Amino acid sequence: MMFPRTSSFIVAGVLLAVACEPAKRSDHSYARPARVTAVDWVDSVAIHDDLNGVVYLRRVAVRTDRSADTLRGVVTLQRPIVVGDSVVYGFIYDGIDVVAAGFRYQPGDGVERLAWPEAPIFNTAPAFAPDARHVAYVARDSQGVHPVVLSWPARAIVLRGPIVHPLQTDAGIDDEVWTGPDTVEIEIALALEGQQPERRILRYRADVARRIAISDTVIRLR
């Protein structure tokens, strides 16, 4: 009988098929995300402003070790920040005085628009922490104007300062300075009281790691 020989041919055929199967490409060759090598301002977008005349917002181009991309739907007055060589965060402007939203860009994923839980007030500029894990700015809600610190990009409100009456002006009234990854000072110029020669400033000092903040009013000569 020839059955044992037939069986050996089948086994040999299976071994030959396995041996001839092309080697699969390792998933690790594409596992690493593209590395951001540069973020540049490129084309200018003219905005007509009654107070300032023509002001130019800028589009953003991101270069990686694989390609270059001009970010769709992003115009800004503030330079974006790069985190870990792979993610870009920044702010989208709607005119010269309005920061409409934040954004997140990762090569291959496109632009994700990040809405504010409380909108920044007119004529202010939010500020990223050095590690981009938080954003500080002056916000307006149904109760009034106040300093606020958000986690980023989750945008949860970490700390909220007292309600104040800001100085009525077309110029910026705020200043946010990160003194470390977790500590920030926010200053807001307050409304004038009578004919006072000084300028009153709300100073809000926050430690986001410890979830504590101190606010006081300082007087400065105008």
Short mmCIF file of the C-alpha atoms (twelve columns), coordinates in Angstrom:
data_MODEL
# 
_entry.id   MODEL 
# 
loop_
_atom_site.group_PDB 
_atom_site.id 
_atom_site.type_symbol 
_atom_site.label_atom_id 
_atom_site.label_alt_id 
_atom_site.label_comp_id 
_atom_site.label_asym_id 
_atom_site.label_seq_id 
_atom_site.Cartn_x 
_atom_site.Cartn_y 
_atom_site.Cartn_z 
_atom_site.pdbx_PDB_model_num 
ATOM 1   C CA . MET A 1   0.000   0.000   0.000  1 
ATOM 2   C CA . MET A 2   1.154   3.568   -0.801 1 
ATOM 3   C CA . PHE A 3   -0.689  5.577   1.923  1 
ATOM 4   C CA . PRO A 4   2.392   6.231   4.136  1 
ATOM 5   C CA . ARG A 5   4.250   7.756   1.139  1 
ATOM 6   C CA . THR A 6   1.239   10.016  0.353  1 
ATOM 7   C CA . SER A 7   1.178   11.222  3.956  1 
ATOM 8   C CA . SER A 8   4.873   12.106  3.798  1 
ATOM 9   C CA . PHE A 9   4.241   14.146  0.607  1 
ATOM 10  C CA . ILE A 10  1.506   16.141  2.408  1 
ATOM 11  C CA . VAL A 11  3.805   16.930  5.346  1 
ATOM 12  C CA . ALA A 12  6.583   17.959  2.958  1 
ATOM 13  C CA . GLY A 13  4.170   20.229  1.078  1 
ATOM 14  C CA . VAL A 14  3.092   21.959  4.268  1 
ATOM 15  C CA . LEU A 15  6.706   22.536  5.306  1 
ATOM 16  C CA . LEU A 16  7.527   23.921  1.848  1 
ATOM 17  C CA . ALA A 17  4.555   26.329  1.992  1 
ATOM 18  C CA . VAL A 18  5.649   27.615  5.400  1 
ATOM 19  C CA . ALA A 19  9.223   28.021  4.229  1 
ATOM 20  C CA . CYS A 20  8.155   29.972  1.102  1 
ATOM 21  C CA . GLU A 21  5.732   32.354  2.897  1 
ATOM 22  C CA . PRO A 22  7.111   35.942  2.688  1 
ATOM 23  C CA . ALA A 23  8.389   37.343  5.966  1 
ATOM 24  C CA . LYS A 24  5.935   39.819  7.483  1 
ATOM 25  C CA . ARG A 25  7.148   43.391  7.974  1 
ATOM 26  C CA . SER A 26  7.662   44.198  11.617 1 
ATOM 27  C CA . ASP A 27  4.988   46.506  13.004 1 
ATOM 28  C CA . HIS A 28  7.748   48.340  14.875 1 
ATOM 29  C CA . SER A 29  8.955   49.990  11.658 1 
ATOM 30  C CA . TYR A 30  5.794   52.172  11.611 1 
ATOM 31  C CA . ALA A 31  5.008   52.247  15.322 1 
ATOM 32  C CA . ARG A 32  7.030   55.391  16.024 1 
ATOM 33  C CA . PRO A 33  5.035   58.593  15.385 1 
ATOM 34  C CA . ALA A 34  6.484   61.202  13.070 1 
ATOM 35  C CA . ARG A 35  8.866   63.538  14.894 1 
ATOM 36  C CA . VAL A 36  8.096   67.262  14.705 1 
ATOM 37  C CA . THR A 37  11.255  69.099  13.673 1 
ATOM 38  C CA . ALA A 38  9.959   72.670  13.209 1 
ATOM 39  C CA . VAL A 39  6.855   74.845  13.596 1 
ATOM 40  C CA . ASP A 40  6.790   77.985  11.457 1 
ATOM 41  C CA . TRP A 41  4.532   80.916  10.711 1 
ATOM 42  C CA . VAL A 42  3.812   81.028  6.991  1 
ATOM 43  C CA . ASP A 43  1.101   82.841  4.999  1 
ATOM 44  C CA . SER A 44  -0.375  86.049  6.394  1 
ATOM 45  C CA . VAL A 45  -4.138  86.579  6.584  1 
ATOM 46  C CA . ALA A 46  -5.214  90.251  6.563  1 
ATOM 47  C CA . ILE A 47  -7.833  91.215  9.169  1 
ATOM 48  C CA . HIS A 48  -9.455  94.666  8.958  1 
ATOM 49  C CA . ASP A 49  -9.846  96.168  12.421 1 
ATOM 50  C CA . ASP A 50  -11.539 99.532  13.095 1 
ATOM 51  C CA . LEU A 51  -9.043  100.424 15.809 1 
ATOM 52  C CA . ASN A 52  -5.797  99.037  14.426 1 
ATOM 53  C CA . GLY A 53  -6.423  99.126  10.686 1 
ATOM 54  C CA . VAL A 54  -5.121  96.057  8.891  1 
ATOM 55  C CA . VAL A 55  -3.657  93.374  11.144 1 
ATOM 56  C CA . TYR A 56  -2.114  90.138  9.886  1 
ATOM 57  C CA . LEU A 57  -2.843  86.778  11.441 1 
ATOM 58  C CA . ARG A 58  -0.534  83.915  10.559 1 
ATOM 59  C CA . ARG A 59  -1.067  80.377  9.354  1 
ATOM 60  C CA . VAL A 60  1.001   77.576  10.912 1 
ATOM 61  C CA . ALA A 61  3.178   75.023  9.103  1 
ATOM 62  C CA . VAL A 62  4.488   71.923  10.866 1 
ATOM 63  C CA . ARG A 63  7.524   70.051  9.548  1 
ATOM 64  C CA . THR A 64  8.277   66.485  10.566 1 
ATOM 65  C CA . ASP A 65  10.997  63.999  9.686  1 
ATOM 66  C CA . ARG A 66  8.547   62.591  7.101  1 
ATOM 67  C CA . SER A 67  6.529   65.498  5.666  1 
ATOM 68  C CA . ALA A 68  5.299   69.100  6.015  1 
ATOM 69  C CA . ASP A 69  1.758   70.304  6.611  1 
ATOM 70  C CA . THR A 70  0.037   73.709  6.759  1 
ATOM 71  C CA . LEU A 71  -2.641  73.401  9.436  1 
ATOM 72  C CA . ARG A 72  -6.126  73.747  7.993  1 
ATOM 73  C CA . GLY A 73  -8.421  76.184  9.826  1 
ATOM 74  C CA . VAL A 74  -5.689  77.633  12.066 1 
ATOM 75  C CA . VAL A 75  -4.767  81.333  12.099 1 
ATOM 76  C CA . THR A 76  -3.092  82.838  15.134 1 
ATOM 77  C CA . LEU A 77  -1.059  85.596  16.751 1 
ATOM 78  C CA . GLN A 78  0.728   83.272  19.184 1 
ATOM 79  C CA . ARG A 79  3.396   80.724  18.368 1 
ATOM 80  C CA . PRO A 80  2.316   77.128  19.072 1 
ATOM 81  C CA . ILE A 81  4.165   74.871  21.496 1 
ATOM 82  C CA . VAL A 82  5.565   71.401  20.718 1 
ATOM 83  C CA . VAL A 83  5.307   68.605  23.280 1 
ATOM 84  C CA . GLY A 84  7.447   65.483  23.140 1 
ATOM 85  C CA . ASP A 85  8.478   66.071  19.499 1 
ATOM 86  C CA . SER A 86  5.123   64.662  18.380 1 
ATOM 87  C CA . VAL A 87  2.196   66.921  19.408 1 
ATOM 88  C CA . VAL A 88  1.593   70.612  18.651 1 
ATOM 89  C CA . TYR A 89  -0.733  72.787  20.762 1 
ATOM 90  C CA . GLY A 90  -1.775  76.353  20.049 1 
ATOM 91  C CA . PHE A 91  -4.592  78.899  19.894 1 
ATOM 92  C CA . ILE A 92  -6.958  79.736  17.036 1 
ATOM 93  C CA . TYR A 93  -7.825  83.414  16.625 1 
ATOM 94  C CA . ASP A 94  -11.076 84.806  15.256 1 
ATOM 95  C CA . GLY A 95  -9.884  88.316  14.498 1 
ATOM 96  C CA . ILE A 96  -7.167  90.197  16.355 1 
ATOM 97  C CA . ASP A 97  -8.828  90.340  19.770 1 
ATOM 98  C CA . VAL A 98  -10.680 87.030  20.112 1 
ATOM 99  C CA . VAL A 99  -9.066  83.680  20.908 1 
ATOM 100 C CA . ALA A 100 -11.792 81.401  19.568 1 
ATOM 101 C CA . ALA A 101 -10.389 78.004  20.620 1 
ATOM 102 C CA . GLY A 102 -7.309  75.949  21.252 1 
ATOM 103 C CA . PHE A 103 -6.054  73.245  18.932 1 
ATOM 104 C CA . ARG A 104 -4.151  69.993  18.998 1 
ATOM 105 C CA . TYR A 105 -2.223  68.659  16.012 1 
ATOM 106 C CA . GLN A 106 -0.461  65.337  15.716 1 
ATOM 107 C CA . PRO A 107 1.074   64.314  12.375 1 
ATOM 108 C CA . GLY A 108 -1.259  61.921  10.610 1 
ATOM 109 C CA . ASP A 109 -4.302  62.867  12.723 1 
ATOM 110 C CA . GLY A 110 -5.019  66.389  11.474 1 
ATOM 111 C CA . VAL A 111 -6.166  69.385  13.545 1 
ATOM 112 C CA . GLU A 112 -8.468  68.902  16.536 1 
ATOM 113 C CA . ARG A 113 -10.239 72.074  17.637 1 
ATOM 114 C CA . LEU A 114 -10.455 72.370  21.444 1 
ATOM 115 C CA . ALA A 115 -13.354 74.505  22.709 1 
ATOM 116 C CA . TRP A 116 -13.096 76.626  25.851 1 
ATOM 117 C CA . PRO A 117 -15.240 75.711  28.877 1 
ATOM 118 C CA . GLU A 118 -15.284 79.466  29.607 1 
ATOM 119 C CA . ALA A 119 -14.292 81.831  26.814 1 
ATOM 120 C CA . PRO A 120 -11.314 84.184  27.213 1 
ATOM 121 C CA . ILE A 121 -12.378 87.804  27.433 1 
ATOM 122 C CA . PHE A 122 -11.835 90.283  24.630 1 
ATOM 123 C CA . ASN A 123 -8.245  91.398  24.047 1 
ATOM 124 C CA . THR A 124 -6.452  88.810  26.197 1 
ATOM 125 C CA . ALA A 125 -3.882  86.131  25.397 1 
ATOM 126 C CA . PRO A 126 -3.930  82.706  27.124 1 
ATOM 127 C CA . ALA A 127 -0.597  81.229  28.186 1 
ATOM 128 C CA . PHE A 128 0.607   77.630  28.180 1 
ATOM 129 C CA . ALA A 129 2.555   76.177  31.078 1 
ATOM 130 C CA . PRO A 130 6.113   75.188  30.030 1 
ATOM 131 C CA . ASP A 131 5.061   71.527  29.729 1 
ATOM 132 C CA . ALA A 132 1.703   72.451  28.077 1 
ATOM 133 C CA . ARG A 133 -0.240  70.551  30.731 1 
ATOM 134 C CA . HIS A 134 -2.134  73.680  31.812 1 
ATOM 135 C CA . VAL A 135 -3.363  76.968  30.336 1 
ATOM 136 C CA . ALA A 136 -3.898  80.209  32.260 1 
ATOM 137 C CA . TYR A 137 -6.107  83.060  31.061 1 
ATOM 138 C CA . VAL A 138 -8.817  85.555  32.020 1 
ATOM 139 C CA . ALA A 139 -12.317 84.199  31.435 1 
ATOM 140 C CA . ARG A 140 -15.871 85.473  31.423 1 
ATOM 141 C CA . ASP A 141 -18.849 83.456  32.597 1 
ATOM 142 C CA . SER A 142 -22.420 84.332  33.616 1 
ATOM 143 C CA . GLN A 143 -21.164 85.860  36.888 1 
ATOM 144 C CA . GLY A 144 -18.368 88.015  35.521 1 
ATOM 145 C CA . VAL A 145 -14.631 88.141  34.775 1 
ATOM 146 C CA . HIS A 146 -12.080 86.065  36.668 1 
ATOM 147 C CA . PRO A 147 -8.688  84.331  36.298 1 
ATOM 148 C CA . VAL A 148 -8.809  80.630  35.491 1 
ATOM 149 C CA . VAL A 149 -6.390  77.726  35.061 1 
ATOM 150 C CA . LEU A 150 -7.317  74.710  32.933 1 
ATOM 151 C CA . SER A 151 -5.781  71.281  32.585 1 
ATOM 152 C CA . TRP A 152 -4.684  70.711  28.974 1 
ATOM 153 C CA . PRO A 153 -5.829  69.267  26.652 1 
ATOM 154 C CA . ALA A 154 -8.665  67.940  28.874 1 
ATOM 155 C CA . ARG A 155 -9.711  71.562  29.605 1 
ATOM 156 C CA . ALA A 156 -11.033 70.821  33.078 1 
ATOM 157 C CA . ILE A 157 -11.092 73.896  35.333 1 
ATOM 158 C CA . VAL A 158 -8.382  73.344  37.937 1 
ATOM 159 C CA . LEU A 159 -8.480  76.727  39.674 1 
ATOM 160 C CA . ARG A 160 -10.832 79.705  39.369 1 
ATOM 161 C CA . GLY A 161 -10.054 83.110  40.870 1 
ATOM 162 C CA . PRO A 162 -12.341 85.813  42.251 1 
ATOM 163 C CA . ILE A 163 -14.803 87.819  40.145 1 
ATOM 164 C CA . VAL A 164 -13.393 91.270  39.309 1 
ATOM 165 C CA . HIS A 165 -14.310 94.401  37.357 1 
ATOM 166 C CA . PRO A 166 -11.538 94.862  34.785 1 
ATOM 167 C CA . LEU A 167 -10.280 98.144  33.408 1 
ATOM 168 C CA . GLN A 168 -12.337 99.254  30.413 1 
ATOM 169 C CA . THR A 169 -9.782  99.613  27.654 1 
ATOM 170 C CA . ASP A 170 -9.019  98.486  24.122 1 
ATOM 171 C CA . ALA A 171 -5.526  97.480  25.220 1 
ATOM 172 C CA . GLY A 172 -4.708  94.203  26.932 1 
ATOM 173 C CA . ILE A 173 -5.484  94.163  30.642 1 
ATOM 174 C CA . ASP A 174 -3.989  90.814  31.569 1 
ATOM 175 C CA . ASP A 175 -0.598  89.224  32.045 1 
ATOM 176 C CA . GLU A 176 0.008   85.525  32.664 1 
ATOM 177 C CA . VAL A 177 3.500   84.390  33.609 1 
ATOM 178 C CA . TRP A 178 4.374   80.778  34.363 1 
ATOM 179 C CA . THR A 179 7.187   80.750  36.924 1 
ATOM 180 C CA . GLY A 180 7.452   76.939  36.771 1 
ATOM 181 C CA . PRO A 181 5.605   73.919  35.333 1 
ATOM 182 C CA . ASP A 182 2.961   74.173  38.096 1 
ATOM 183 C CA . THR A 183 3.054   77.802  39.257 1 
ATOM 184 C CA . VAL A 184 1.585   80.825  37.522 1 
ATOM 185 C CA . GLU A 185 0.913   84.488  38.253 1 
ATOM 186 C CA . ILE A 186 -2.052  86.160  36.566 1 
ATOM 187 C CA . GLU A 187 -2.484  89.930  36.768 1 
ATOM 188 C CA . ILE A 188 -5.626  91.832  35.765 1 
ATOM 189 C CA . ALA A 189 -5.871  95.621  35.609 1 
ATOM 190 C CA . LEU A 190 -8.925  96.675  37.609 1 
ATOM 191 C CA . ALA A 191 -11.488 99.370  36.878 1 
ATOM 192 C CA . LEU A 192 -10.560 102.873 38.042 1 
ATOM 193 C CA . GLU A 193 -12.168 104.310 41.156 1 
ATOM 194 C CA . GLY A 194 -12.687 108.052 40.860 1 
ATOM 195 C CA . GLN A 195 -9.652  110.148 39.929 1 
ATOM 196 C CA . GLN A 196 -7.082  107.882 41.563 1 
ATOM 197 C CA . PRO A 197 -3.542  108.363 40.183 1 
ATOM 198 C CA . GLU A 198 -2.630  104.718 40.722 1 
ATOM 199 C CA . ARG A 199 -3.526  101.605 38.831 1 
ATOM 200 C CA . ARG A 200 -5.022  98.742  40.825 1 
ATOM 201 C CA . ILE A 201 -3.977  95.229  39.824 1 
ATOM 202 C CA . LEU A 202 -5.466  91.926  40.900 1 
ATOM 203 C CA . ARG A 203 -2.553  89.519  41.360 1 
ATOM 204 C CA . TYR A 204 -3.522  85.855  41.357 1 
ATOM 205 C CA . ARG A 205 -0.781  83.372  42.234 1 
ATOM 206 C CA . ALA A 206 -1.654  79.713  41.726 1 
ATOM 207 C CA . ASP A 207 0.008   76.358  42.372 1 
ATOM 208 C CA . VAL A 208 -1.837  73.845  40.209 1 
ATOM 209 C CA . ALA A 209 -0.034  70.812  41.639 1 
ATOM 210 C CA . ARG A 210 -1.207  71.643  45.167 1 
ATOM 211 C CA . ARG A 211 -4.526  73.127  43.990 1 
ATOM 212 C CA . ILE A 212 -4.046  76.314  46.002 1 
ATOM 213 C CA . ALA A 213 -4.049  79.992  45.062 1 
ATOM 214 C CA . ILE A 214 -3.612  83.383  46.697 1 
ATOM 215 C CA . SER A 215 -5.079  86.624  45.352 1 
ATOM 216 C CA . ASP A 216 -4.396  90.178  46.449 1 
ATOM 217 C CA . THR A 217 -4.590  93.706  45.083 1 
ATOM 218 C CA . VAL A 218 -1.445  95.690  44.367 1 
ATOM 219 C CA . ILE A 219 -1.150  99.397  43.587 1 
ATOM 220 C CA . ARG A 220 1.118   100.708 40.840 1 
ATOM 221 C CA . LEU A 221 1.698   104.218 39.517 1 
ATOM 222 C CA . ARG A 222 0.230   104.771 36.081 1 
# 
